[in-house]
Amino acid sequence: MAELTELTDLVADVLQVPAAEVTEETGAATTEAWTSLRQVQIVARAEQEYGVRLTAREARACRSVRALRDVLARGVLARRGRERAS
């Protein structure tokens, strides 16, 4: 699942900040580099990395590393449930 270290590295790369500066609280409200464009880029990279597609509502909810991790966890678990059912 979306390990915090993996997400930290992904977010740091998109925001172009050191990974040491990225925590679960890093997000639009706490980090100047986290703009709406960067949020779209973070979500797109996370979707690609974890093989999930987020809804527009889920993508908008990803306003921090913690929120992104939570949304990804729900998406990956839901996808696995659908795969098992088929």
QUIZIUR-V704292 format. One record per helix or strand. SS is the DSSP state (h for helix, s for strand). FROM is the first residue (numbers start at 1). TO is the last residue. Records with the same first field share a line. If there is no record, write none. Layout:
# QUIZIUR-V704292
SS: FROM-TO, FROM-TO
This chain:
# QUIZIUR-V704292
h: 4-15, 19-21, 36-50, 56-61, 65-85
s: 27-27, 64-64
